[in-house]
């Protein structure tokens, strides 16, 4: 009897503004693997909750939303990411700072996390999966073949996020953004379920003083050393 080989998984976890989303997308496209942006799933739950008129503190209703929402991750005409909710392109909507704060709130709820757990694991398919989030290596894919924890100083992360939002035409102050990131870091690290932390076997990369290309290079070399892909 033949058994299907379990798809390989590489996880990239880290706090807001660490660059894990950018790195994950670049790695996935470079090696031809599937991509899971788990943070987008929580942003989508928060967005769908607002659009349906769900009370912000209604955990049970948000969990039902997490189970039933139709989501498609893909690439847009310009080659960038595209996220669709119920057939609508919501890529820009879920990247707002408001959506990020909403995601952090609903991500702290055990019912929502439980609803999304198997859904996230379902993204693992041949030839492999790059999973980006905060608990990919600790909870969702504890057996991942490669685990990266990407970090940077709070100041650097706030500057990156500020530039990203300004480039998209969003008017947000750097001090307010810094406070928001600090609050989210605290909430993510201290939540009872799946707190933000490196897996015990994760490779920690501090991206504060290195370029995106250098981080990508390090991750590609680590994966090649584990024979997950070829350079």
Backbone bond lengths (Angstrom), bond angles and torsions (degrees), N, CA, C in turn:
res aa  C-N    CA-C-N  psi(-1)  N-CA   C-N-CA  omega(-1)  CA-C   N-CA-C  phi
1 X - - - 1.471 - - 1.527 109.07 -
2 X 1.329 117.55 132.48 1.457 121.55 179.34 1.521 110.20 -93.02
3 X 1.308 115.03 147.75 1.449 120.98 178.96 1.521 109.13 -121.27
4 X 1.326 117.13 135.06 1.458 120.89 178.96 1.523 109.69 -67.03
5 X 1.286 116.34 137.45 1.460 121.45 -179.98 1.520 109.72 -73.46
6 X 1.329 115.87 133.06 1.454 120.19 178.93 1.526 109.36 -65.01
7 X 1.334 118.01 127.52 1.470 119.65 -179.43 1.522 111.60 -59.66
8 X 1.322 116.46 140.41 1.457 120.98 177.67 1.527 109.92 -70.84
9 X 1.323 115.70 146.99 1.466 121.41 179.73 1.527 109.69 -131.70
10 X 1.317 115.74 135.58 1.459 122.50 170.84 1.524 106.97 -118.34
11 X 1.320 117.72 126.95 1.463 120.97 -178.71 1.523 110.42 -107.30
12 X 1.327 115.04 142.39 1.468 121.27 175.95 1.519 107.56 -130.55
13 X 1.324 116.10 103.44 1.454 122.44 -179.50 1.523 110.43 -106.23
14 X 1.331 115.30 164.87 1.454 119.55 176.53 1.513 111.52 160.95
15 X 1.323 117.16 168.99 1.460 121.55 -179.06 1.524 112.34 -77.03
16 X 1.323 115.80 171.93 1.463 122.17 179.22 1.522 110.92 -58.87
17 X 1.337 115.85 132.80 1.453 120.58 177.09 1.511 115.11 83.68
18 X 1.328 117.43 5.58 1.467 120.02 -179.06 1.522 112.25 -77.89
19 X 1.335 116.50 -15.72 1.459 120.84 179.78 1.511 113.77 97.06
20 X 1.344 117.22 8.78 1.462 120.01 -175.20 1.529 112.53 -64.16
21 X 1.332 117.46 -33.49 1.462 119.93 179.00 1.513 111.85 -66.18
22 X 1.324 115.90 -46.62 1.465 121.32 178.71 1.525 110.99 -61.22
23 X 1.334 115.32 -47.15 1.464 119.88 -178.74 1.524 110.75 -63.50
24 X 1.325 116.81 -43.74 1.467 120.61 -178.77 1.520 111.50 -60.95
25 X 1.335 116.76 -44.36 1.467 120.09 180.00 1.530 111.02 -63.53
26 X 1.328 116.27 -42.75 1.463 119.29 -179.08 1.528 111.62 -65.79
27 X 1.332 116.28 -41.57 1.463 120.02 179.09 1.527 110.42 -64.65
28 X 1.334 116.83 -47.21 1.467 120.88 -177.66 1.523 111.17 -59.52
29 X 1.319 116.99 -42.95 1.464 120.11 -179.41 1.527 110.99 -70.11
30 X 1.325 115.95 -36.39 1.476 119.92 -178.65 1.532 111.38 -65.53
31 X 1.340 117.41 -41.72 1.462 119.49 -174.77 1.529 112.57 -99.67
32 X 1.351 117.34 -4.98 1.448 120.20 176.83 1.518 114.92 78.00
33 X 1.340 116.51 27.28 1.459 120.91 178.89 1.520 110.40 -97.30
34 X 1.332 115.22 165.23 1.457 121.13 174.21 1.528 109.59 -71.77
35 X 1.336 115.72 160.50 1.464 121.10 -179.02 1.518 109.81 -126.12
36 X 1.337 115.64 134.36 1.463 121.37 171.52 1.520 108.46 -118.93
37 X 1.316 116.21 115.08 1.463 122.14 173.97 1.525 106.41 -99.29
38 X 1.327 116.59 88.64 1.466 119.55 -174.08 1.519 111.98 -66.50
39 X 1.340 116.68 -31.26 1.457 119.10 177.47 1.515 111.48 -61.22
40 X 1.346 116.41 -35.34 1.460 120.32 178.23 1.523 110.81 -63.68
41 X 1.337 117.10 -34.58 1.462 119.58 178.73 1.527 111.24 -61.86
42 X 1.329 116.37 -42.92 1.462 119.41 179.15 1.533 111.03 -69.83
43 X 1.319 116.42 -35.60 1.463 119.64 175.20 1.533 110.25 -63.72
44 X 1.320 115.93 -38.49 1.461 120.62 179.52 1.527 111.33 -66.85
45 X 1.322 116.93 -39.06 1.462 120.09 176.92 1.525 109.89 -61.41
46 X 1.336 116.11 -45.61 1.464 120.08 179.79 1.528 110.91 -63.52
47 X 1.341 116.78 -43.92 1.456 121.01 -179.90 1.528 111.25 -64.29
48 X 1.331 116.46 -45.14 1.463 120.21 179.73 1.523 110.75 -63.69
49 X 1.332 116.36 -33.61 1.460 119.98 177.25 1.518 111.78 -64.24
50 X 1.326 116.06 -44.65 1.471 120.85 178.41 1.519 110.18 -62.47
51 X 1.326 116.99 -45.85 1.467 121.44 -176.12 1.526 112.59 -66.86
52 X 1.332 115.88 -27.31 1.466 119.11 179.89 1.527 112.84 -91.08
53 X 1.342 115.72 -0.86 1.456 119.04 179.94 1.511 113.99 76.42
54 X 1.340 116.64 18.66 1.459 120.96 179.62 1.524 110.48 -69.93
55 X 1.309 117.02 137.75 1.464 121.12 177.71 1.526 109.44 -59.58
56 X 1.346 118.43 136.85 1.473 121.32 -176.06 1.520 114.50 -56.30
57 X 1.350 117.10 -26.33 1.460 119.76 -177.60 1.528 113.62 -103.21
58 X 1.335 117.29 12.95 1.464 121.37 -178.46 1.530 109.16 -86.54
59 X 1.333 116.17 90.20 1.450 121.01 -175.69 1.532 112.44 -66.87
60 X 1.318 116.76 -40.77 1.462 120.56 -177.57 1.526 111.42 -63.30
61 X 1.317 116.53 -43.30 1.463 120.27 179.66 1.534 110.72 -66.13
62 X 1.322 117.38 -40.27 1.463 120.13 178.08 1.531 110.66 -64.75
63 X 1.335 117.44 -35.11 1.464 120.41 177.45 1.526 110.16 -65.18
64 X 1.335 117.46 -39.36 1.464 120.16 177.70 1.526 110.57 -66.16
65 X 1.318 116.02 -37.65 1.468 120.16 176.06 1.529 109.96 -60.84
66 X 1.338 116.51 -44.12 1.465 121.35 -179.46 1.520 111.81 -59.53
67 X 1.322 116.44 -37.09 1.459 120.91 -179.37 1.529 112.59 -73.62
68 X 1.321 116.88 -35.67 1.455 120.06 -170.37 1.512 117.71 -101.72
69 X 1.340 118.84 -13.82 1.464 119.31 -174.11 1.526 111.29 -68.13
70 X 1.338 115.42 142.30 1.466 122.28 178.05 1.521 108.57 -93.50
71 X 1.328 115.51 117.60 1.461 121.58 -174.69 1.523 109.95 -127.64
72 X 1.322 116.13 138.02 1.465 121.42 175.41 1.524 108.53 -133.22
73 X 1.343 116.52 124.56 1.460 121.99 173.87 1.528 107.80 -99.79
74 X 1.315 115.95 136.35 1.455 118.91 179.83 1.511 111.17 -161.53
75 X 1.322 115.22 -164.22 1.465 122.12 -179.64 1.520 108.85 -117.47
76 X 1.330 116.26 134.97 1.445 121.79 179.73 1.517 112.03 -78.78
77 X 1.353 117.48 175.67 1.468 121.40 -179.90 1.531 113.31 -58.54
78 X 1.348 116.29 -27.99 1.462 120.07 -179.51 1.517 112.49 -87.91
79 X 1.320 116.71 3.42 1.459 120.02 -179.79 1.512 113.84 89.66
80 X 1.336 117.45 -5.99 1.457 121.13 178.93 1.514 111.37 -83.86
81 X 1.327 115.48 175.42 1.457 119.19 -178.82 1.528 111.07 -67.46
82 X 1.310 115.63 153.02 1.454 121.99 174.37 1.527 108.12 -141.06
83 X 1.325 116.00 126.99 1.461 121.79 179.65 1.520 108.15 -121.60
84 X 1.327 116.09 125.62 1.459 120.86 -179.19 1.526 110.21 -116.41
85 X 1.325 115.63 134.88 1.458 123.20 176.83 1.519 108.48 -119.35
86 X 1.329 116.02 120.02 1.461 121.46 -177.54 1.530 111.46 52.30
87 X 1.326 116.08 38.67 1.451 121.50 177.11 1.513 115.88 84.37
88 X 1.340 117.81 -0.14 1.470 122.12 -178.55 1.521 110.38 -108.54
89 X 1.320 116.68 135.80 1.458 121.75 177.00 1.529 108.88 -72.47
90 X 1.332 116.01 112.42 1.470 120.83 -177.80 1.524 110.84 -118.45
91 X 1.319 116.69 21.98 1.461 121.35 -176.27 1.519 111.79 -54.08
92 X 1.327 116.90 -49.29 1.466 120.23 -178.60 1.524 111.32 -68.33
93 X 1.327 116.55 -39.54 1.464 120.82 -176.57 1.516 112.44 -62.26
94 X 1.330 117.94 -38.97 1.463 119.12 -176.07 1.521 112.90 -82.91
95 X 1.331 117.75 -7.34 1.462 120.00 179.71 1.527 112.70 -94.64
96 X 1.316 117.68 4.12 1.469 120.12 177.83 1.511 110.08 -73.51
97 X 1.326 116.92 159.86 1.458 121.31 178.55 1.526 110.52 -66.13
98 X 1.330 116.51 -33.28 1.468 120.62 177.56 1.521 110.61 -62.49
99 X 1.333 116.48 -42.93 1.459 120.75 178.35 1.523 110.79 -64.22
100 X 1.333 116.41 -36.61 1.458 120.52 178.72 1.513 112.24 -64.55
101 X 1.322 116.14 -41.82 1.463 120.02 178.19 1.525 110.26 -66.84
102 X 1.335 116.53 -38.79 1.467 120.38 177.29 1.516 111.53 -63.32
103 X 1.328 116.19 -39.31 1.459 120.70 178.77 1.518 111.22 -63.57
104 X 1.328 116.61 -42.88 1.461 120.74 179.54 1.521 110.80 -61.75
105 X 1.331 116.24 -35.74 1.473 120.65 -179.57 1.526 110.69 -68.51
106 X 1.343 117.41 -51.76 1.461 119.35 -176.40 1.525 111.94 -71.75
107 X 1.344 117.25 -24.89 1.466 120.72 -179.98 1.518 112.07 -68.98
108 X 1.316 117.16 -17.83 1.468 120.69 179.13 1.522 112.26 -82.05
109 X 1.344 117.97 -6.92 1.461 121.58 -175.99 1.531 110.58 -91.38
110 X 1.318 117.87 122.00 1.471 121.24 -179.44 1.525 113.52 -56.61
111 X 1.331 117.53 -37.41 1.468 119.76 -178.06 1.520 111.54 -64.05
112 X 1.321 116.81 -39.87 1.463 120.83 179.26 1.523 110.46 -69.72
113 X 1.323 117.06 -42.76 1.458 120.52 -179.82 1.526 110.67 -63.03
114 X 1.342 116.29 -41.14 1.460 119.83 178.62 1.528 110.93 -64.76
115 X 1.338 116.47 -38.59 1.463 120.88 -179.32 1.530 111.18 -64.71
116 X 1.322 117.06 -33.42 1.464 120.58 -176.18 1.522 113.85 -91.22
117 X 1.343 117.82 -12.83 1.462 120.04 -172.32 1.523 112.90 -58.45
118 X 1.331 117.78 -57.65 1.461 119.72 -178.36 1.521 111.60 -67.57
119 X 1.326 115.86 -30.68 1.466 119.87 177.30 1.530 110.15 -62.07
120 X 1.330 116.20 -41.34 1.459 120.12 178.42 1.523 110.70 -67.49
121 X 1.312 117.15 -43.12 1.465 120.02 179.95 1.519 111.31 -63.49
122 X 1.323 116.70 -26.60 1.452 120.82 179.71 1.518 114.06 -68.42
123 X 1.329 117.39 -13.13 1.463 120.64 178.30 1.530 111.49 -74.44
124 X 1.327 118.03 -17.83 1.465 121.08 -179.17 1.519 109.54 -70.85
125 X 1.298 116.15 114.14 1.470 122.12 -178.73 1.519 108.53 -149.80
126 X 1.341 117.73 154.62 1.459 120.79 178.69 1.524 110.90 -57.50
127 X 1.310 119.91 146.56 1.466 126.51 2.04 1.531 114.34 -80.65
128 X 1.343 119.10 -11.63 1.448 121.53 179.40 1.514 110.22 167.34
129 X 1.330 115.68 173.54 1.460 121.58 -176.41 1.518 110.93 -134.05
130 X 1.328 115.98 134.75 1.464 122.67 168.21 1.518 106.32 -103.18
131 X 1.328 117.02 116.47 1.460 122.33 -175.27 1.520 110.26 -111.21
132 X 1.314 115.52 123.29 1.461 123.02 -175.51 1.521 109.57 -110.85
133 X 1.334 117.19 130.33 1.459 119.12 178.16 1.507 114.39 177.61
134 X 1.323 114.93 -146.72 1.455 120.89 179.81 1.522 113.05 -120.14
135 X 1.349 116.87 -19.75 1.459 119.90 179.21 1.520 111.38 -135.16
136 X 1.326 116.48 25.76 1.457 119.91 -178.00 1.530 111.18 -64.08
137 X 1.324 117.52 -44.00 1.452 121.05 -177.74 1.507 114.55 -84.13
138 X 1.333 117.47 -17.95 1.461 120.39 -177.71 1.518 113.26 -97.27
139 X 1.346 117.64 -34.17 1.467 120.87 -173.53 1.522 112.94 -122.51
140 X 1.314 116.68 -53.11 1.468 119.91 -171.30 1.528 111.89 -72.99
141 X 1.329 117.38 -46.31 1.467 121.38 179.78 1.533 109.85 -128.45
142 X 1.334 118.00 66.94 1.470 120.00 -177.36 1.523 113.51 -64.21
143 X 1.330 116.88 -19.29 1.455 120.19 178.80 1.514 113.97 -97.63
144 X 1.329 117.83 15.48 1.467 121.63 -177.83 1.525 111.44 -55.97
145 X 1.327 115.24 143.16 1.465 120.96 -177.47 1.523 112.44 -72.19
146 X 1.323 116.93 -26.10 1.464 121.56 178.13 1.516 108.41 -141.03
147 X 1.334 115.99 127.83 1.456 120.97 179.43 1.527 109.05 -124.90
148 X 1.322 114.71 125.07 1.461 121.76 178.31 1.518 108.08 -116.35
149 X 1.336 116.52 137.15 1.463 120.77 169.88 1.517 106.52 -118.11
150 X 1.327 114.90 111.17 1.458 121.47 -175.12 1.516 109.87 -99.85
151 X 1.317 116.54 129.42 1.458 119.90 -178.50 1.528 110.30 -139.07
152 X 1.322 115.87 174.34 1.472 124.21 176.08 1.519 105.85 -166.29
153 X 1.320 117.06 165.79 1.455 119.50 179.95 1.528 109.64 -65.35
154 X 1.335 118.03 152.60 1.462 120.74 177.78 1.524 112.44 -56.34
155 X 1.333 116.51 -38.24 1.465 120.15 -179.75 1.521 111.66 -63.91
156 X 1.316 116.10 -43.62 1.465 120.71 179.90 1.525 110.81 -67.06
157 X 1.304 116.59 -39.12 1.463 119.92 -179.58 1.530 111.14 -66.93
158 X 1.331 116.61 -37.98 1.468 119.90 177.63 1.528 110.42 -66.04
159 X 1.329 117.37 -41.16 1.462 121.04 178.72 1.530 111.11 -62.69
160 X 1.324 116.93 -42.46 1.466 120.73 179.74 1.522 110.94 -63.27
161 X 1.322 114.85 -46.18 1.462 119.18 -178.76 1.526 110.70 -64.96
162 X 1.331 117.30 -37.55 1.456 121.92 179.06 1.524 110.40 -63.08
163 X 1.329 116.02 -45.65 1.470 120.25 178.55 1.517 111.08 -63.18
164 X 1.337 116.20 -41.94 1.464 120.90 -179.70 1.523 111.35 -60.14
165 X 1.322 116.52 -45.13 1.462 120.76 -179.05 1.527 111.56 -70.34
166 X 1.332 116.70 -39.03 1.469 120.15 177.93 1.525 110.65 -63.03
167 X 1.336 116.19 -40.48 1.469 120.18 179.21 1.520 111.56 -62.94
168 X 1.334 116.51 -26.52 1.464 121.27 179.75 1.526 111.92 -92.60
169 X 1.350 116.25 5.67 1.453 120.00 176.60 1.505 115.17 86.55
170 X 1.329 117.80 11.05 1.460 121.24 179.95 1.516 110.00 -90.20
171 X 1.322 116.19 130.73 1.464 121.51 -178.43 1.526 109.00 -95.73
172 X 1.322 116.47 100.91 1.461 120.82 -179.40 1.521 108.54 -135.88
173 X 1.324 116.55 140.65 1.459 120.19 -177.83 1.523 110.07 -82.52
174 X 1.336 115.79 145.09 1.460 120.76 -179.73 1.530 111.77 -63.55
175 X 1.344 119.83 -43.00 1.474 119.38 178.26 1.526 112.55 -60.03
176 X 1.345 116.52 -42.51 1.467 119.70 179.22 1.521 110.61 -64.95
177 X 1.326 116.37 -38.37 1.454 120.93 179.40 1.526 110.53 -66.65
178 X 1.315 116.74 -40.85 1.465 121.26 178.50 1.519 110.97 -61.47
179 X 1.326 115.99 -42.36 1.469 119.55 178.19 1.526 110.92 -64.55
180 X 1.329 115.85 -41.76 1.459 119.92 179.80 1.515 112.49 -62.67
181 X 1.336 116.45 -41.17 1.458 120.61 179.14 1.525 110.62 -66.56
182 X 1.342 116.62 -41.25 1.464 120.10 178.46 1.525 111.09 -62.41
183 X 1.328 116.26 -41.24 1.470 120.25 179.06 1.525 110.70 -65.66
184 X 1.327 115.71 -41.09 1.465 118.82 -179.16 1.523 110.55 -68.86
185 X 1.327 117.35 -39.95 1.462 120.48 177.32 1.529 110.33 -57.19
186 X 1.334 115.91 -46.18 1.460 120.70 -178.81 1.526 110.69 -62.97
187 X 1.330 115.98 -44.53 1.464 120.49 -179.54 1.535 110.73 -63.93
188 X 1.338 116.80 -41.76 1.461 120.38 -178.44 1.533 111.90 -69.26
189 X 1.343 116.80 -36.58 1.464 120.00 -177.64 1.525 112.89 -76.56
190 X 1.317 117.08 -27.91 1.466 120.00 -172.26 1.528 113.96 -106.53
191 X 1.331 118.61 -0.07 1.460 118.78 179.34 1.530 109.39 -64.89
192 X 1.319 116.12 150.82 1.459 121.06 -175.53 1.528 112.38 -71.09
193 X 1.318 116.59 -34.14 1.467 120.60 -177.46 1.523 110.14 -102.54
194 X 1.326 116.79 125.40 1.468 123.12 175.26 1.521 113.24 49.23
195 X 1.334 118.17 58.61 1.472 119.55 178.72 1.528 111.23 -64.30
196 X 1.327 115.07 154.04 1.461 120.75 179.05 1.528 110.03 -69.62
197 X 1.309 116.30 119.43 1.467 122.68 176.46 1.527 108.32 -166.44
198 X 1.342 117.31 155.19 1.465 118.66 177.00 1.524 110.62 -69.92
199 X 1.319 116.79 144.33 1.453 120.23 170.85 1.528 108.18 -64.78
200 X 1.318 116.70 153.66 1.468 120.10 -177.06 1.530 112.09 -60.93
201 X 1.334 116.57 -26.83 1.465 120.76 -179.39 1.531 112.68 -107.95
202 X 1.326 116.56 20.62 1.470 120.25 179.83 1.521 111.63 -82.38
203 X 1.326 115.34 150.05 1.467 122.14 171.93 1.527 107.21 -93.32
204 X 1.314 116.84 117.55 1.463 121.27 -177.47 1.528 109.83 -89.58
205 X 1.327 115.81 128.16 1.469 121.70 177.67 1.519 108.19 -121.60
206 X 1.325 116.58 121.37 1.461 122.00 175.17 1.529 107.53 -93.39
207 X 1.326 115.79 112.45 1.470 120.26 -173.97 1.529 113.07 -94.55
208 X 1.330 117.36 9.73 1.466 120.63 -174.96 1.524 112.46 -53.79
209 X 1.318 116.27 -47.19 1.469 119.96 -171.56 1.523 113.23 -112.22
210 X 1.338 117.91 15.66 1.464 119.48 179.13 1.525 109.78 -125.63
211 X 1.308 115.37 160.53 1.458 121.02 -175.15 1.524 111.59 -82.94
212 X 1.329 114.64 165.49 1.462 120.53 175.60 1.529 110.04 -58.14
213 X 1.326 116.26 -43.01 1.463 120.44 -178.62 1.525 111.52 -62.47
214 X 1.335 116.62 -35.91 1.464 119.96 179.09 1.523 111.44 -69.18
215 X 1.333 116.07 -39.21 1.469 119.45 177.50 1.528 109.95 -64.58
216 X 1.336 116.22 -46.53 1.467 120.47 178.60 1.527 110.11 -57.16
217 X 1.326 116.00 -43.21 1.460 120.50 179.61 1.518 112.14 -60.48
218 X 1.333 116.41 -42.45 1.464 119.93 179.62 1.527 111.20 -63.61
219 X 1.339 116.12 -44.91 1.468 119.96 -178.64 1.526 110.65 -65.31
220 X 1.330 117.07 -42.56 1.464 120.28 179.00 1.530 111.19 -61.23
221 X 1.320 116.75 -40.23 1.464 120.49 179.41 1.530 110.97 -66.36
222 X 1.337 116.75 -39.85 1.470 120.01 178.43 1.523 110.98 -63.16
223 X 1.332 116.15 -43.55 1.458 119.75 179.65 1.522 111.93 -65.94
224 X 1.326 116.10 -38.99 1.465 120.08 179.18 1.527 110.35 -66.50
225 X 1.331 116.95 -37.40 1.466 120.73 178.70 1.524 111.29 -63.74
226 X 1.346 116.16 -28.88 1.472 121.26 177.88 1.531 111.46 -91.13
227 X 1.314 116.80 4.26 1.470 123.92 179.47 1.511 112.59 60.84
228 X 1.325 115.61 34.05 1.463 120.30 176.21 1.522 110.67 -83.05
229 X 1.325 116.40 -29.70 1.462 123.10 177.49 1.514 108.80 -156.11
230 X 1.312 115.31 171.32 1.460 120.81 179.09 1.511 109.68 -111.63
231 X 1.312 116.15 143.58 1.465 121.23 177.86 1.526 110.41 -84.64
